[in-house]
Amino acid sequence: MEKEFKFKHFSLRLPNEMRNWLVDESAKRFQSQNAMIIEILRKEMNKEVKGSE
């Protein structure tokens, strides 16, 4: 699957394989950070719910 870049960015100067790898890795990292943040928020919300009961 070819990814298209419509903006001027340093990744435009990279070969396609490296550019695709960079995009995939940054997406994975972003998703894992989001998952971690969501997990922390869930734990905190559960603590508040248990504390109010």
Phi, psi and omega in degrees: 000122183271130179263138180257138178244121183251017180232158178275121186205158180300332182293342177295336181273354180275154172298156184305318183298316180293321180296315179296319179297316181298316180296316181296316181295318180293325177294318179298315182296318179297317180295319181292324177294319178297317180298320180295316180297317179298319180297317179297316179298320179298316180298317180295318179295322178296321178298317181295319180295315180294325180290331182274348181281000000 
